[in-house]
Amino acid sequence: MAELTQAANSKVAHRMIDTTTASTLSRGRLQNSRTALSIAFVPVALLVVGTASTSLYFWGRDLHRFTQWIAAYISLFIGELALYVVGCYVVQRWSGRSSRVKWLTVALIIFFAAASRVVLVPQRPYLSSDVYRYVWDGQVQAAGINPYRYPPEAGELSGLRDDKIYPNINSEDKQWRSPYPPMAQIVFLAVARISPMSVTAFKAAMSSFDLLTVVLLMLVLARSGIDPARAIFFAWHPLVIFEGAHSGHIEAAYIAFLALALLAWSSRKHAITGISLALATLVKFYPALLLPVFLVARPEAMSARTSQRDEEPARASFATRVIHKGNLAMLVAFAAAVVLAYAPYWGAGGNLFAFVRGYIEEEGFVQSGARYFLLDAVRKVVSIPTDVFLIFGAACLMAAAIWQLLRVKRDASDLARGALALIGTYLLLTTPRYAWYYVWLVPFLCFAPRLGWLYLASASVLLYLVWYTPLIYPEVPLWLGASIYVPTLAWLAWEQFTRGPRNEDKAPKPPA
């Protein structure tokens, strides 16, 4: 009897073991399935979103066919922006958890970035005619003429006029000598040598600069220990895509040089950083604003000085923190690149900068000050002269630049935060009325995503609504400015309040 009982107990034990083993195996298979699904989620989601986004670009590629004019474009933009936000959220939330699909994720981001641009490059420019002036300047140089000597309407250039490019140049631009700096002129000439008098070729070149920027951003992200897929913030942004691939704006070139400067800075190549930043400035002058951000302040120098109870700690702190070999190499390289780039065009003499006065007046930087949203808003309460606002704005921008100069930038994310703050300050003070002036915010969002700055870059598309009020140029209507800048300021304030202070002491040291 005892033997039978023992045998029965043994069978029950074996069954329990088998059941437990089967349950464990089942749970393991379920866990493996969930892991596989989790790993595949990001590339599958990006494949779906990227396909939908590219299809929408294809559907709306020829903006001329829309009878609703700019309203149709803004609606199309909002649709693309919604898909873009989904793609960025997927990457921000789930990407980087598995190295097995990292390269697939990166490949999908690059593929759809290229595909969306390929769809738009062959289309006629609709939002701006600037690209025709770019092509014209390139052709002028190809003919051996200094582009700063004559405006397009000058009789000396009559032999270059055609029926495709010249008639499409803005009537006011025909009266201006070229306002574009030397590096932009070199880009114009290079495209003209490859494909003369071709808007499509120029837009293809700008799209190539965009894709180069994507790759450079991915390299910097990887060097910084950040998921390179975060380059999607730039690669898929509809403002970047439309302004580069559809309108062909030269901003794509200087942003590529900024990305190169960021890569050089993260690699501690000070001279190359200075040259790259100079090349960006020589495409359009605005990137010079970022020079204080790229300069490095050394905290150890400050500590060494302040520990000795200096009688003039502020002066000593500035000298020891900012003036060192790395920064000097950057500044010398920057200045040398500017001088060398202008050298081939010195023959134009005073005409090199003849556009400045006309540009300042046309854009409304002086006169009534109607272009400034902040000034316009304050004037609803109290009357302030334009000169007072200009002094106030210059002081604010100078203070922001000095603050960024003295900040310790320990890594690319720190530098990106500084660049966003300085660019954002400039944009909020000057409130440009053209959407493409906001594009250079976007590459820095890959390192420091801030919803406030993302909103500003995206909401800039609403500036195209001034098409419906052409007689108020260069003013931005108060309601339009409020819809762009008030949410930006509110969002930035909320992010700052909820985020709390950053612990900068635990960050890695800056480049030496």
C-alpha positions in Angstrom: 0.0 0.0 0.0 2.8 2.4 0.9 4.5 1.6 -2.4 1.3 2.5 -4.3 0.9 5.8 -2.4 4.5 6.7 -3.1 4.1 5.9 -6.8 1.0 8.1 -6.9 2.7 10.9 -5.2 5.6 10.6 -7.6 3.3 10.9 -10.6 1.6 13.9 -9.2 5.0 15.5 -8.6 6.1 14.8 -12.1 2.8 16.3 -13.5 3.3 19.4 -11.3 6.9 19.7 -12.6 5.7 19.3 -16.2 3.0 21.8 -15.7 5.4 24.3 -14.2 7.9 23.8 -16.9 5.2 24.2 -19.6 4.0 27.4 -17.9 7.5 28.8 -17.7 8.2 28.0 -21.3 4.8 29.5 -22.3 5.6 32.7 -20.3 9.1 32.8 -21.9 7.7 32.5 -25.4 5.1 35.2 -24.6 7.9 37.5 -23.2 10.0 36.8 -26.3 7.1 37.7 -28.5 6.4 40.9 -26.7 10.1 41.8 -26.9 10.2 41.1 -30.6 7.1 43.2 -31.1 8.6 46.0 -29.0 11.8 45.9 -31.0 9.9 45.9 -34.3 7.5 48.7 -33.3 9.7 51.7 -34.0 10.7 50.7 -37.6 7.2 49.5 -38.4 5.7 52.7 -37.1 8.2 54.9 -39.0 7.5 52.9 -42.1 3.8 53.6 -41.8 4.2 57.3 -40.9 6.9 57.9 -43.5 4.8 56.3 -46.2 1.8 58.3 -45.3 3.8 61.5 -45.2 5.5 61.0 -48.5 2.2 60.1 -50.1 0.8 63.4 -48.8 3.7 65.3 -50.2 3.1 63.5 -53.6 -0.6 64.4 -53.5 0.1 68.1 -52.8 3.3 68.4 -54.7 2.1 71.1 -57.2 0.8 73.9 -55.0 -0.2 75.9 -58.1 -3.2 73.7 -58.7 -4.9 74.6 -55.4 -7.7 77.1 -56.0 -7.7 77.9 -52.2 -4.3 79.5 -52.5 -2.2 79.7 -49.4 -5.0 78.3 -47.2 -4.6 75.0 -49.0 -0.9 75.0 -48.4 -1.3 75.7 -44.7 -3.9 72.9 -44.4 -1.4 70.5 -46.2 1.3 71.7 -43.9 -0.8 71.0 -40.8 -1.4 67.5 -42.1 2.3 66.9 -42.6 3.1 68.4 -39.2 0.7 65.9 -37.5 2.5 63.0 -39.1 5.8 64.5 -38.2 4.8 64.8 -34.6 3.8 61.2 -34.5 7.1 60.1 -36.0 9.1 62.3 -33.6 7.1 61.0 -30.6 7.8 57.4 -31.6 11.5 58.0 -31.8 11.7 60.1 -28.6 9.6 57.5 -26.7 10.8 54.1 -27.9 13.8 54.3 -30.2 17.2 53.4 -29.0 16.1 50.5 -26.8 17.6 47.9 -29.1 20.7 48.0 -31.2 19.3 45.3 -33.5 17.0 47.7 -35.3 19.0 50.9 -34.8 20.5 50.9 -38.3 17.1 50.1 -39.8 15.5 53.0 -37.9 18.2 55.4 -39.1 17.9 54.1 -42.7 14.2 54.6 -42.7 14.6 58.2 -41.5 17.1 59.0 -44.2 15.1 57.2 -46.9 11.8 59.1 -46.2 13.7 62.3 -45.8 15.1 61.9 -49.3 11.8 60.6 -50.8 9.8 63.5 -49.6 12.3 65.9 -51.1 12.5 64.0 -54.4 8.8 64.5 -54.7 8.9 68.2 -54.4 12.2 69.2 -56.1 10.8 69.0 -59.7 7.8 71.3 -58.9 7.5 75.0 -59.7 8.3 77.3 -56.7 5.0 78.6 -55.3 5.8 80.2 -51.9 8.7 82.4 -52.9 10.6 83.6 -56.0 14.0 83.9 -54.3 15.4 80.8 -56.1 15.2 82.7 -59.4 17.5 85.3 -58.1 19.9 82.6 -56.9 20.0 81.1 -60.3 20.5 84.5 -61.9 23.4 85.4 -59.7 25.0 82.0 -60.6 24.6 82.7 -64.3 26.1 86.2 -63.9 29.2 84.7 -62.3 29.4 82.0 -64.9 29.6 84.7 -67.5 32.6 86.1 -65.7 30.9 89.1 -64.1 31.1 90.1 -60.5 27.5 89.7 -59.1 27.9 92.7 -56.8 28.5 95.1 -59.7 25.1 95.4 -61.3 21.5 94.8 -60.5 19.6 92.4 -62.8 17.9 95.2 -64.7 21.2 96.9 -65.6 21.8 97.2 -69.3 25.2 95.6 -68.9 23.5 92.3 -68.1 20.9 92.5 -70.9 22.6 89.7 -72.8 22.0 87.2 -70.0 18.3 87.7 -69.9 16.1 84.8 -70.9 12.4 83.9 -70.9 12.5 81.5 -68.0 14.6 82.9 -65.1 14.8 86.7 -65.5 11.0 87.3 -65.9 10.4 85.4 -62.6 12.7 87.5 -60.5 10.8 89.8 -58.1 10.4 93.3 -59.6 12.1 94.9 -56.5 15.0 92.4 -56.6 15.7 93.4 -60.2 16.7 96.8 -58.8 19.1 95.5 -56.2 22.7 94.5 -56.4 23.1 91.0 -55.0 22.6 91.0 -51.1 24.0 87.5 -50.8 27.4 86.9 -49.1 30.4 85.2 -50.9 29.8 81.6 -49.8 26.2 81.8 -51.1 27.6 83.2 -54.4 30.0 80.2 -54.6 27.1 77.9 -54.2 25.2 79.8 -56.9 28.1 79.5 -59.3 28.7 75.8 -58.5 25.1 74.9 -59.5 25.3 77.1 -62.6 28.4 75.3 -63.7 26.7 71.9 -63.3 23.3 72.9 -64.7 22.9 76.4 -66.1 19.7 78.4 -65.6 18.0 75.5 -63.8 15.7 76.0 -60.8 15.2 72.3 -60.5 19.0 71.7 -60.2 19.3 74.4 -57.6 16.5 72.9 -55.5 18.1 69.5 -55.8 21.3 71.1 -54.5 19.5 72.5 -51.5 17.9 69.2 -50.8 21.3 67.6 -50.9 22.5 70.1 -48.3 19.5 69.0 -46.2 20.4 65.4 -46.4 24.1 66.2 -45.6 22.8 68.0 -42.5 20.8 64.9 -41.5 23.9 62.7 -41.7 26.1 65.3 -39.8 23.5 65.6 -37.0 23.4 61.8 -36.7 27.2 61.7 -36.3 27.1 64.4 -33.6 24.2 62.7 -31.8 26.1 59.4 -31.8 29.3 61.1 -30.5 27.2 62.7 -27.7 25.7 59.3 -26.6 22.2 60.3 -28.0 20.2 58.1 -30.3 21.0 59.2 -33.8 17.4 58.6 -34.8 16.7 61.9 -33.1 17.8 63.6 -36.3 14.2 62.9 -37.4 13.4 66.3 -35.7 15.2 68.0 -38.6 14.9 65.4 -41.4 11.1 65.2 -41.4 10.1 68.7 -40.4 7.7 70.0 -43.1 9.0 73.6 -42.8 12.5 72.3 -43.6 11.2 70.2 -46.5 9.0 72.8 -48.1 11.4 75.7 -47.8 14.3 73.6 -49.1 12.9 71.2 -51.7 10.0 73.2 -52.9 11.1 76.8 -52.6 14.9 76.2 -52.8 15.9 78.6 -50.1 19.6 79.0 -49.5 19.0 78.4 -45.7 19.7 74.7 -46.4 23.3 75.5 -47.2 24.2 77.5 -44.1 22.4 75.0 -41.8 24.6 72.3 -43.3 27.7 74.4 -42.4 26.3 74.9 -38.9 25.9 71.1 -38.5 29.5 70.8 -39.7 30.6 73.4 -37.1 28.7 71.4 -34.4 30.5 68.2 -35.4 33.9 69.9 -35.3 33.1 71.5 -32.0 32.1 68.1 -30.5 35.4 66.7 -31.8 37.4 69.6 -30.3 38.6 70.9 -33.7 38.6 74.6 -32.9 39.9 75.9 -36.2 37.5 73.8 -38.2 34.7 75.0 -36.0 35.6 78.6 -36.7 35.9 78.0 -40.5 32.6 76.1 -40.6 30.8 78.8 -38.6 32.3 81.5 -41.0 31.1 79.6 -44.0 27.6 79.5 -42.5 27.8 83.3 -41.9 29.0 83.8 -45.5 25.8 82.2 -46.8 23.6 84.4 -44.7 24.9 86.8 -42.1 22.6 85.5 -39.2 24.8 82.6 -38.1 27.4 85.0 -36.8 25.0 85.5 -33.9 26.0 82.0 -32.7 29.7 82.7 -32.3 29.3 83.3 -28.5 27.5 80.0 -28.2 30.4 78.0 -29.8 33.1 79.7 -27.7 33.9 77.7 -24.6 34.1 79.1 -21.1 36.3 77.1 -18.7 35.0 76.6 -15.2 38.3 75.5 -13.8 39.9 78.8 -14.7 37.2 80.7 -12.8 37.7 78.5 -9.8 41.4 79.0 -9.7 41.0 82.8 -9.8 38.1 83.2 -7.4 39.8 81.1 -4.8 42.5 83.8 -4.4 40.0 86.6 -3.4 40.6 88.8 -6.4 39.7 92.4 -6.0 38.2 92.4 -9.5 36.6 88.9 -9.8 34.3 89.8 -12.7 37.2 91.0 -15.0 39.5 88.2 -13.9 36.7 85.6 -14.4 36.0 86.7 -17.9 39.6 86.8 -19.0 40.5 83.4 -17.5 37.3 81.7 -18.6 37.0 82.9 -22.2 40.4 83.9 -23.5 42.3 80.7 -24.1 44.0 78.9 -27.0 40.9 77.0 -28.2 38.8 80.1 -28.5 41.5 82.2 -30.1 42.0 79.5 -32.7 38.3 79.5 -33.5 38.2 83.3 -33.8 41.3 83.6 -36.0 40.0 80.8 -38.3 36.6 82.5 -38.5 38.1 85.9 -39.4 40.5 84.4 -41.9 37.8 82.5 -43.7 35.7 85.7 -44.0 38.6 87.6 -45.5 39.5 84.9 -48.0 35.9 84.4 -49.1 35.5 88.1 -49.9 38.8 88.3 -51.7 37.6 87.3 -55.2 34.8 89.9 -55.0 36.8 92.9 -53.8 36.7 94.3 -57.3 33.1 95.4 -56.6 34.4 98.0 -54.1 31.6 99.8 -52.2 29.0 97.8 -54.0 29.8 94.7 -51.9 27.5 96.1 -49.2 25.4 98.5 -51.2 22.3 96.5 -50.5 22.4 97.1 -46.7 20.7 100.5 -46.5 17.9 99.5 -48.9 17.4 96.1 -47.1 17.1 97.8 -43.7 14.5 100.2 -45.0 12.5 97.7 -47.1 12.3 95.3 -44.2 11.0 98.0 -41.8 13.8 97.7 -39.3 13.6 101.5 -38.9 10.8 103.9 -39.8 7.6 103.3 -37.8 8.7 100.0 -36.2 5.5 98.3 -37.4 7.4 95.1 -38.2 8.1 94.4 -34.5 5.3 92.4 -32.8 6.4 93.2 -29.2 6.6 96.9 -30.0 3.2 96.8 -31.7 1.7 95.0 -28.7 3.1 97.4 -26.1 1.9 100.4 -28.1 -1.6 99.3 -27.5 -1.0 100.3 -23.9 1.7 103.0 -24.1 3.4 104.9 -26.9 7.1 104.0 -27.3 9.3 105.5 -29.9 10.9 103.0 -32.4 14.4 104.1 -31.4 13.8 103.3 -27.7 12.6 99.8 -28.7 15.7 99.3 -30.9 18.0 100.2 -28.1 16.1 97.9 -25.7 16.2 95.1 -28.2 19.9 95.5 -28.9 20.6 95.5 -25.2 18.6 92.3 -24.7 20.4 90.6 -27.5 23.8 91.7 -26.3 23.0 90.5 -22.8 21.8 87.1 -24.1 25.0 86.8 -26.2 27.2 87.6 -23.2 25.3 85.1 -21.1 25.8 82.4 -23.6 29.5 83.3 -24.0 30.0 82.9 -20.2 28.0 79.7 -19.9 29.9 76.4 -19.8 28.9 74.3 -22.7 29.9 70.8 -21.7 28.4 68.9 -24.6 26.4 69.3 -27.8 23.1 69.4 -25.9 24.3 72.3 -23.8 25.4 74.1 -27.0 22.1 73.4 -28.7 20.2 74.9 -25.7 22.3 78.0 -25.9 21.8 78.3 -29.7 18.0 77.9 -29.3 17.9 80.5 -26.6 19.9 83.0 -28.7 18.2 82.4 -32.0 14.8 82.5 -30.2 15.6 85.8 -28.6 16.6 87.3 -31.9 13.4 86.0 -33.6 11.2 87.2 -30.8 12.7 90.6 -30.8 12.9 91.1 -34.6 9.8 89.0 -35.6 10.7 88.2 -39.2 7.7 87.9 -41.5 9.1 85.1 -43.6 8.7 81.5 -42.5 12.1 80.3 -43.8 13.9 82.6 -41.3 12.8 80.2 -38.6 14.3 77.1 -40.1 17.6 77.3 -38.3 15.9 76.6 -35.0 15.1 73.0 -36.1 18.5 71.3 -36.2 19.2 72.2 -32.6 15.9 70.6 -31.5 17.5 67.2 -32.2 19.7 67.7 -29.1 17.4 69.8 -26.9 13.7 69.2 -27.8 11.7 72.1 -26.5 8.0 72.3 -27.4 8.0 76.1 -27.2 10.7 76.4 -29.9 9.2 73.6 -31.9 5.9 75.5 -31.9 7.6 78.7 -33.0 9.3 77.0 -35.9 6.1 75.2 -37.0 3.7 78.1 -36.4 5.9 80.3 -38.6 4.0 78.9 -41.6 1.1 81.1 -40.5 3.2 84.1 -41.7 2.1 83.1 -45.2 -1.3 84.5 -44.3 0.1 88.0 -45.0 -0.5 87.1 -48.6 -4.1 88.1 -47.9 -3.0 91.5 -46.6 -0.2 92.6 -49.0 -0.7 96.3 -48.4 0.6 96.3 -44.8 4.1 95.2 -45.7 6.4 94.9 -43.7 4.0 94.8 -40.8 2.7 91.6 -39.2 -0.9 92.0 -38.1 -1.2 91.9 -34.3 -3.6 88.9 -34.3 -1.2 87.0 -36.4 1.8 87.8 -34.3 -0.1 86.9 -31.1 -1.0 83.5 -32.6 2.7 82.8 -33.2 4.6 84.4 -30.3 2.2 84.4 -27.3 1.9 80.5 -27.3 5.6 80.3 -27.8 6.4 82.4 -24.7 3.7 80.7 -22.6 5.0 77.2 -23.6 8.6 78.1 -22.9 7.6 79.6 -19.5 5.7 76.4 -18.6 8.5 74.2 -19.7 11.0 76.2 -17.6 8.7 76.1 -14.6 8.0 72.3 -14.8 11.5 71.3 -15.7 13.3 72.8 -12.7 17.0 73.7 -12.6 19.5 71.5 -14.4 22.3 69.9 -12.4 25.2 71.2 -14.5 27.9 70.0 -12.1 27.4 66.4 -13.0 27.8 66.9 -16.8 31.0 66.0 -18.6 33.6 68.6 -19.1 33.7 70.9 -22.2 36.1 70.6 -25.1 39.6 71.7 -24.1 
